[in-house]
Amino acid sequence: MKRRDFATAAVVATAWGQGMLQAARAQVARPEAGADYLVLDKKTAVEAPAGRIEVVEFFWYNCPHCNAFEPTLEAWIKRVSKDVVVRRAPVGFRDDFVPQQRLFYTLEAMDLVDKLHGKVFAAIHAEKLQLNKGDAIADWVAKQGVDKAKFMEQYNSFTVATRASKATQLQNAYRVEGVPAMGVAGRFYTDGTLAKNMPRALQIVDFLVAEVRAGR
């Protein structure tokens, strides 16, 4: 989803299924810099330890494209090599994105991402809940069996606020213009626009990971 489309986030992405079909039919060609992916002018910092290759998924919980991409991404994560570290970064294009940034990093701090990350997408896109403000988020999390007081303590913590701020800085360093999008090793960027669809974006990520692994 491009930044200009965020005001119409509830619109269903009818092109998603067509993109999957195109990805299945398309002949895999060697990705080209400037066409299929971008090379950052300045390498940005990574959190992965030495010897590991970091891949970042930029997302927004309210984005229908991110919701549609999530099962494909999850399947891809399960098959990546052990030297690849995948992390998610919730974007903060506007101030009203911050509550959901804090939601994700609170789930991460409480080791609840595996349990609730997918359920957040389902609550927003299947159940049509408005989880864009702190009170609504806290009430929903409590209904999932999480201690509300402990959640809010983390949600309002300096640590979570810092993580949210760093996610916005990372998005700017990668020059993210829409989500979902992928960053590789602090050096490369691709998204659905460049790759033509997100399944192919993951093919490009595989290619870029191999390039980094080979020292190129």
SELUM-237476 format. One record per residue (C-alpha): residue number from 1; residue in three letters; z, x, y. Coordinates in Angstrom, 3 decimals, decimal comma, always signed. Each point is the difference from the previous one (the first is absolute). Layout:
zado n: NUM | res: ALA | Z: Z | X: X | Y: Y $
...
//
This chain:
zado n: 1 | res: MET | Z: +0,000 | X: +0,000 | Y: +0,000 $
zado n: 2 | res: LYS | Z: -1,035 | X: +1,444 | Y: +3,364 $
zado n: 3 | res: ARG | Z: +2,404 | X: -0,033 | Y: +2,930 $
zado n: 4 | res: ARG | Z: -2,034 | X: -2,642 | Y: +1,810 $
zado n: 5 | res: ASP | Z: +0,365 | X: -2,326 | Y: -2,991 $
zado n: 6 | res: PHE | Z: +3,796 | X: -0,083 | Y: -0,109 $
zado n: 7 | res: ALA | Z: +0,190 | X: -3,186 | Y: +2,065 $
zado n: 8 | res: THR | Z: -1,831 | X: -1,799 | Y: -2,818 $
zado n: 9 | res: ALA | Z: +1,914 | X: +1,544 | Y: -2,895 $
zado n: 10 | res: ALA | Z: +0,246 | X: -3,330 | Y: -1,808 $
zado n: 11 | res: VAL | Z: -3,788 | X: -0,135 | Y: -0,532 $
zado n: 12 | res: VAL | Z: -0,854 | X: +0,552 | Y: -3,664 $
zado n: 13 | res: ALA | Z: -2,109 | X: +3,090 | Y: -0,707 $
zado n: 14 | res: THR | Z: -2,887 | X: -1,557 | Y: -1,894 $
zado n: 15 | res: ALA | Z: -1,853 | X: +3,312 | Y: -0,147 $
zado n: 16 | res: TRP | Z: +2,647 | X: +1,578 | Y: -2,242 $
zado n: 17 | res: GLY | Z: -1,493 | X: -1,272 | Y: -3,239 $
zado n: 18 | res: GLN | Z: -3,469 | X: +1,066 | Y: +1,125 $
zado n: 19 | res: GLY | Z: +1,368 | X: +3,477 | Y: +0,727 $
zado n: 20 | res: MET | Z: +1,414 | X: +0,229 | Y: -3,520 $
zado n: 21 | res: LEU | Z: -3,369 | X: -0,999 | Y: -1,438 $
zado n: 22 | res: GLN | Z: -1,844 | X: +2,521 | Y: +2,158 $
zado n: 23 | res: ALA | Z: +2,389 | X: +2,725 | Y: -1,087 $
zado n: 24 | res: ALA | Z: -0,651 | X: -0,804 | Y: -3,651 $
zado n: 25 | res: ARG | Z: -3,765 | X: +0,001 | Y: +0,435 $
zado n: 26 | res: ALA | Z: -0,370 | X: +2,869 | Y: +2,424 $
zado n: 27 | res: GLN | Z: -1,096 | X: +3,376 | Y: -1,259 $
zado n: 28 | res: VAL | Z: +2,764 | X: +2,499 | Y: +0,785 $
zado n: 29 | res: ALA | Z: -1,368 | X: +2,453 | Y: +2,543 $
zado n: 30 | res: ARG | Z: +1,718 | X: +3,106 | Y: +1,341 $
zado n: 31 | res: PRO | Z: +1,990 | X: -1,102 | Y: +3,068 $
zado n: 32 | res: GLU | Z: -1,097 | X: +1,474 | Y: +3,298 $
zado n: 33 | res: ALA | Z: +2,254 | X: +1,070 | Y: +2,853 $
zado n: 34 | res: GLY | Z: -0,610 | X: -2,053 | Y: +3,121 $
zado n: 35 | res: ALA | Z: -1,551 | X: -2,824 | Y: -1,994 $
zado n: 36 | res: ASP | Z: +2,360 | X: -0,844 | Y: -2,860 $
zado n: 37 | res: TYR | Z: +3,104 | X: +1,755 | Y: +1,296 $
zado n: 38 | res: LEU | Z: +1,189 | X: +1,860 | Y: +3,070 $
zado n: 39 | res: VAL | Z: +1,415 | X: +3,504 | Y: +0,308 $
zado n: 40 | res: LEU | Z: +2,907 | X: +0,136 | Y: +2,446 $
zado n: 41 | res: ASP | Z: -0,441 | X: +2,342 | Y: +2,949 $
zado n: 42 | res: LYS | Z: +3,579 | X: +1,147 | Y: -0,473 $
zado n: 43 | res: LYS | Z: +1,874 | X: -0,064 | Y: -3,305 $
zado n: 44 | res: THR | Z: +3,033 | X: -2,257 | Y: +0,126 $
zado n: 45 | res: ALA | Z: +3,340 | X: +0,559 | Y: -1,698 $
zado n: 46 | res: VAL | Z: +0,597 | X: -1,135 | Y: -3,566 $
zado n: 47 | res: GLU | Z: +3,222 | X: -0,805 | Y: -1,837 $
zado n: 48 | res: ALA | Z: -1,196 | X: +1,103 | Y: -3,430 $
zado n: 49 | res: PRO | Z: +1,491 | X: +3,274 | Y: -1,270 $
zado n: 50 | res: ALA | Z: -2,096 | X: +3,127 | Y: -0,432 $
zado n: 51 | res: GLY | Z: -2,425 | X: -0,260 | Y: -2,885 $
zado n: 52 | res: ARG | Z: -0,270 | X: -3,784 | Y: +0,273 $
zado n: 53 | res: ILE | Z: -2,786 | X: -1,978 | Y: +1,692 $
zado n: 54 | res: GLU | Z: +1,091 | X: -2,846 | Y: +2,253 $
zado n: 55 | res: VAL | Z: -1,923 | X: -3,268 | Y: +0,195 $
zado n: 56 | res: VAL | Z: +1,101 | X: -2,589 | Y: +2,571 $
zado n: 57 | res: GLU | Z: -0,829 | X: -3,685 | Y: -0,077 $
zado n: 58 | res: PHE | Z: +0,209 | X: -1,624 | Y: +3,427 $
zado n: 59 | res: PHE | Z: +0,695 | X: -3,715 | Y: -0,217 $
zado n: 60 | res: TRP | Z: +1,372 | X: -3,086 | Y: +1,754 $
zado n: 61 | res: TYR | Z: +1,751 | X: -2,724 | Y: -1,952 $
zado n: 62 | res: ASN | Z: -1,755 | X: -2,769 | Y: +1,954 $
zado n: 63 | res: CYS | Z: -3,464 | X: +1,434 | Y: -0,671 $
zado n: 64 | res: PRO | Z: -1,920 | X: -2,068 | Y: -2,592 $
zado n: 65 | res: HIS | Z: -2,129 | X: +3,025 | Y: -0,892 $
zado n: 66 | res: CYS | Z: +3,120 | X: +2,042 | Y: -0,769 $
zado n: 67 | res: ASN | Z: +1,272 | X: -2,842 | Y: -2,143 $
zado n: 68 | res: ALA | Z: -3,281 | X: -0,135 | Y: -1,921 $
zado n: 69 | res: PHE | Z: -0,050 | X: +3,785 | Y: -0,385 $
zado n: 70 | res: GLU | Z: +3,563 | X: +0,324 | Y: -1,310 $
zado n: 71 | res: PRO | Z: -0,712 | X: -0,648 | Y: -3,739 $
zado n: 72 | res: THR | Z: -2,922 | X: +2,454 | Y: +0,065 $
zado n: 73 | res: LEU | Z: +2,139 | X: +2,614 | Y: +1,729 $
zado n: 74 | res: GLU | Z: +2,864 | X: -0,496 | Y: -2,459 $
zado n: 75 | res: ALA | Z: -2,344 | X: +0,527 | Y: -2,949 $
zado n: 76 | res: TRP | Z: -1,413 | X: +3,137 | Y: +1,648 $
zado n: 77 | res: ILE | Z: +3,482 | X: +1,414 | Y: +0,675 $
zado n: 78 | res: LYS | Z: +0,868 | X: -0,326 | Y: -3,682 $
zado n: 79 | res: ARG | Z: -2,895 | X: +2,223 | Y: -1,026 $
zado n: 80 | res: VAL | Z: +0,053 | X: +2,760 | Y: +2,634 $
zado n: 81 | res: SER | Z: +0,808 | X: +3,557 | Y: -1,023 $
zado n: 82 | res: LYS | Z: +3,573 | X: +1,248 | Y: +0,161 $
zado n: 83 | res: ASP | Z: -0,824 | X: +2,355 | Y: +2,873 $
zado n: 84 | res: VAL | Z: -0,818 | X: -3,001 | Y: +2,242 $
zado n: 85 | res: VAL | Z: +2,765 | X: -1,602 | Y: +2,059 $
zado n: 86 | res: VAL | Z: -0,814 | X: -3,483 | Y: +1,305 $
zado n: 87 | res: ARG | Z: +1,982 | X: -1,456 | Y: +2,857 $
zado n: 88 | res: ARG | Z: -0,406 | X: -3,142 | Y: +2,034 $
zado n: 89 | res: ALA | Z: +0,115 | X: -0,122 | Y: +3,787 $
zado n: 90 | res: PRO | Z: +0,294 | X: -3,390 | Y: +1,738 $
zado n: 91 | res: VAL | Z: -2,001 | X: +0,053 | Y: +3,220 $
zado n: 92 | res: GLY | Z: +1,415 | X: -0,827 | Y: +3,417 $
zado n: 93 | res: PHE | Z: -2,979 | X: -0,847 | Y: +2,167 $
zado n: 94 | res: ARG | Z: +2,142 | X: -2,302 | Y: +2,158 $
zado n: 95 | res: ASP | Z: +3,690 | X: -0,465 | Y: +0,670 $
zado n: 96 | res: ASP | Z: +0,058 | X: -3,151 | Y: -2,131 $
zado n: 97 | res: PHE | Z: -0,949 | X: +2,099 | Y: -3,054 $
zado n: 98 | res: VAL | Z: +3,330 | X: +1,852 | Y: +0,155 $
zado n: 99 | res: PRO | Z: +2,103 | X: -2,577 | Y: -1,931 $
zado n: 100 | res: GLN | Z: -2,263 | X: +0,353 | Y: -3,034 $
zado n: 101 | res: GLN | Z: -0,003 | X: +3,787 | Y: +0,329 $
zado n: 102 | res: ARG | Z: +3,785 | X: -0,163 | Y: -0,122 $
zado n: 103 | res: LEU | Z: -0,183 | X: -2,407 | Y: -2,929 $
zado n: 104 | res: PHE | Z: -1,964 | X: +2,492 | Y: -2,081 $
zado n: 105 | res: TYR | Z: +2,179 | X: +2,976 | Y: +0,841 $
zado n: 106 | res: THR | Z: +3,155 | X: -2,004 | Y: -0,679 $
zado n: 107 | res: LEU | Z: -1,364 | X: -0,907 | Y: -3,423 $
zado n: 108 | res: GLU | Z: -0,781 | X: +3,668 | Y: -0,519 $
zado n: 109 | res: ALA | Z: +3,502 | X: +1,093 | Y: +1,070 $
zado n: 110 | res: MET | Z: +1,566 | X: -2,528 | Y: -2,378 $
zado n: 111 | res: ASP | Z: -2,350 | X: +0,930 | Y: -2,880 $
zado n: 112 | res: LEU | Z: -1,490 | X: -3,492 | Y: -0,004 $
zado n: 113 | res: VAL | Z: -3,689 | X: +0,737 | Y: +0,571 $
zado n: 114 | res: ASP | Z: -0,976 | X: -0,428 | Y: -3,641 $
zado n: 115 | res: LYS | Z: +1,901 | X: -3,277 | Y: -0,180 $
zado n: 116 | res: LEU | Z: -0,910 | X: -1,634 | Y: +3,310 $
zado n: 117 | res: HIS | Z: -3,055 | X: +1,636 | Y: +1,603 $
zado n: 118 | res: GLY | Z: -2,443 | X: -2,204 | Y: -1,897 $
zado n: 119 | res: LYS | Z: +2,205 | X: -3,035 | Y: +0,517 $
zado n: 120 | res: VAL | Z: -0,212 | X: +0,457 | Y: +3,771 $
zado n: 121 | res: PHE | Z: -3,785 | X: -0,272 | Y: -0,199 $
zado n: 122 | res: ALA | Z: +0,313 | X: -3,085 | Y: -2,214 $
zado n: 123 | res: ALA | Z: +2,512 | X: -1,646 | Y: +2,324 $
zado n: 124 | res: ILE | Z: -2,302 | X: +0,449 | Y: +2,986 $
zado n: 125 | res: HIS | Z: -3,399 | X: -0,681 | Y: -1,549 $
zado n: 126 | res: ALA | Z: +0,762 | X: -2,412 | Y: -2,856 $
zado n: 127 | res: GLU | Z: +3,125 | X: -1,779 | Y: +1,261 $
zado n: 128 | res: LYS | Z: -1,107 | X: +0,205 | Y: +3,671 $
zado n: 129 | res: LEU | Z: +3,391 | X: +1,162 | Y: +1,242 $
zado n: 130 | res: GLN | Z: +0,349 | X: +1,543 | Y: +3,456 $
zado n: 131 | res: LEU | Z: +1,726 | X: +3,321 | Y: -0,670 $
zado n: 132 | res: ASN | Z: -0,637 | X: +1,600 | Y: +3,361 $
zado n: 133 | res: LYS | Z: +3,467 | X: -0,015 | Y: +1,545 $
zado n: 134 | res: GLY | Z: +3,273 | X: +1,544 | Y: -1,044 $
zado n: 135 | res: ASP | Z: +1,910 | X: -3,244 | Y: -0,600 $
zado n: 136 | res: ALA | Z: -2,720 | X: -1,518 | Y: -2,167 $
zado n: 137 | res: ILE | Z: -0,348 | X: +3,261 | Y: -1,927 $
zado n: 138 | res: ALA | Z: +3,762 | X: +0,213 | Y: -0,620 $
zado n: 139 | res: ASP | Z: +0,172 | X: -3,607 | Y: -1,204 $
zado n: 140 | res: TRP | Z: -2,899 | X: +0,525 | Y: -2,402 $
zado n: 141 | res: VAL | Z: +1,421 | X: +3,249 | Y: -1,378 $
zado n: 142 | res: ALA | Z: +3,357 | X: -1,722 | Y: -0,617 $
zado n: 143 | res: LYS | Z: -1,815 | X: -2,641 | Y: -2,073 $
zado n: 144 | res: GLN | Z: -1,302 | X: +2,854 | Y: -2,186 $
zado n: 145 | res: GLY | Z: +3,554 | X: +0,869 | Y: -0,960 $
zado n: 146 | res: VAL | Z: +0,504 | X: +2,851 | Y: +2,463 $
zado n: 147 | res: ASP | Z: +3,272 | X: +0,345 | Y: +1,900 $
zado n: 148 | res: LYS | Z: -0,954 | X: -1,185 | Y: +3,489 $
zado n: 149 | res: ALA | Z: +2,647 | X: +2,047 | Y: +1,822 $
zado n: 150 | res: LYS | Z: -1,003 | X: +3,215 | Y: -1,753 $
zado n: 151 | res: PHE | Z: -3,654 | X: -0,723 | Y: +0,656 $
zado n: 152 | res: MET | Z: +0,579 | X: -0,554 | Y: +3,724 $
zado n: 153 | res: GLU | Z: +2,113 | X: +3,140 | Y: +0,230 $
zado n: 154 | res: GLN | Z: -2,967 | X: +2,004 | Y: -1,252 $
zado n: 155 | res: TYR | Z: -2,545 | X: -2,069 | Y: +1,943 $
zado n: 156 | res: ASN | Z: +1,756 | X: +0,791 | Y: +3,291 $
zado n: 157 | res: SER | Z: +0,780 | X: +3,614 | Y: -0,887 $
zado n: 158 | res: PHE | Z: -1,182 | X: +3,052 | Y: +1,904 $
zado n: 159 | res: THR | Z: -1,593 | X: +1,321 | Y: -3,191 $
zado n: 160 | res: VAL | Z: -2,223 | X: -3,055 | Y: -0,470 $
zado n: 161 | res: ALA | Z: -0,903 | X: -0,079 | Y: +3,694 $
zado n: 162 | res: THR | Z: -1,008 | X: +3,666 | Y: -0,235 $
zado n: 163 | res: ARG | Z: -2,111 | X: -0,602 | Y: -3,097 $
zado n: 164 | res: ALA | Z: -1,793 | X: -2,876 | Y: +1,734 $
zado n: 165 | res: SER | Z: -0,671 | X: +2,157 | Y: +3,055 $
zado n: 166 | res: LYS | Z: -1,348 | X: +2,822 | Y: -2,168 $
zado n: 167 | res: ALA | Z: -2,300 | X: -2,444 | Y: -1,800 $
zado n: 168 | res: THR | Z: -1,519 | X: -0,971 | Y: +3,342 $
zado n: 169 | res: GLN | Z: -0,400 | X: +3,673 | Y: +0,911 $
zado n: 170 | res: LEU | Z: -1,696 | X: +0,629 | Y: -3,347 $
zado n: 171 | res: GLN | Z: -2,370 | X: -2,919 | Y: +0,483 $
zado n: 172 | res: ASN | Z: -0,963 | X: +1,435 | Y: +3,390 $
zado n: 173 | res: ALA | Z: -0,454 | X: +3,495 | Y: -1,423 $
zado n: 174 | res: TYR | Z: -2,414 | X: -1,399 | Y: -2,590 $
zado n: 175 | res: ARG | Z: -1,621 | X: -2,184 | Y: +2,695 $
zado n: 176 | res: VAL | Z: +0,357 | X: -3,106 | Y: -2,123 $
zado n: 177 | res: GLU | Z: -2,089 | X: -2,837 | Y: +1,404 $
zado n: 178 | res: GLY | Z: +0,511 | X: -2,584 | Y: -2,707 $
zado n: 179 | res: VAL | Z: +1,798 | X: -0,656 | Y: -3,247 $
zado n: 180 | res: PRO | Z: +0,070 | X: +0,566 | Y: -2,865 $
zado n: 181 | res: ALA | Z: -0,866 | X: +3,647 | Y: +0,526 $
zado n: 182 | res: MET | Z: +0,598 | X: +3,265 | Y: -1,824 $
zado n: 183 | res: GLY | Z: +0,993 | X: +3,470 | Y: +1,169 $
zado n: 184 | res: VAL | Z: -0,256 | X: +3,094 | Y: -2,187 $
zado n: 185 | res: ALA | Z: +1,934 | X: +3,264 | Y: +0,330 $
zado n: 186 | res: GLY | Z: +0,404 | X: -0,362 | Y: +3,752 $
zado n: 187 | res: ARG | Z: -3,693 | X: +0,874 | Y: +0,309 $
zado n: 188 | res: PHE | Z: -2,232 | X: -2,902 | Y: -1,001 $
zado n: 189 | res: TYR | Z: -0,259 | X: -3,713 | Y: +0,785 $
zado n: 190 | res: THR | Z: -1,953 | X: -2,914 | Y: -1,427 $
zado n: 191 | res: ASP | Z: +0,180 | X: -3,784 | Y: +0,106 $
zado n: 192 | res: GLY | Z: -1,950 | X: -3,078 | Y: -1,023 $
zado n: 193 | res: THR | Z: -2,444 | X: +0,338 | Y: +2,886 $
zado n: 194 | res: LEU | Z: -0,931 | X: +3,600 | Y: -0,762 $
zado n: 195 | res: ALA | Z: -0,012 | X: -0,441 | Y: -3,764 $
zado n: 196 | res: LYS | Z: -1,596 | X: -3,479 | Y: +0,167 $
zado n: 197 | res: ASN | Z: +2,826 | X: -1,430 | Y: -2,152 $
zado n: 198 | res: MET | Z: +3,460 | X: +1,053 | Y: -1,126 $
zado n: 199 | res: PRO | Z: -0,799 | X: +0,603 | Y: -3,696 $
zado n: 200 | res: ARG | Z: -2,536 | X: +2,585 | Y: +1,160 $
zado n: 201 | res: ALA | Z: +2,564 | X: +1,362 | Y: +2,475 $
zado n: 202 | res: LEU | Z: +2,150 | X: +0,904 | Y: -2,992 $
zado n: 203 | res: GLN | Z: -2,964 | X: +1,760 | Y: -1,598 $
zado n: 204 | res: ILE | Z: -0,331 | X: +2,001 | Y: +3,197 $
zado n: 205 | res: VAL | Z: +3,721 | X: +0,779 | Y: -0,072 $
zado n: 206 | res: ASP | Z: -0,426 | X: +1,303 | Y: -3,562 $
zado n: 207 | res: PHE | Z: -2,816 | X: +2,226 | Y: +1,238 $
zado n: 208 | res: LEU | Z: +2,070 | X: +1,301 | Y: +2,932 $
zado n: 209 | res: VAL | Z: +3,005 | X: +0,680 | Y: -2,220 $
zado n: 210 | res: ALA | Z: -2,255 | X: +2,059 | Y: -2,271 $
zado n: 211 | res: GLU | Z: -1,291 | X: +1,908 | Y: +3,021 $
zado n: 212 | res: VAL | Z: +3,541 | X: +0,794 | Y: +1,152 $
zado n: 213 | res: ARG | Z: +1,009 | X: +0,991 | Y: -3,519 $
zado n: 214 | res: ALA | Z: -2,947 | X: +2,399 | Y: -0,126 $
zado n: 215 | res: GLY | Z: +1,020 | X: +1,583 | Y: +3,294 $
zado n: 216 | res: ARG | Z: -2,901 | X: -1,404 | Y: +1,992 $
//
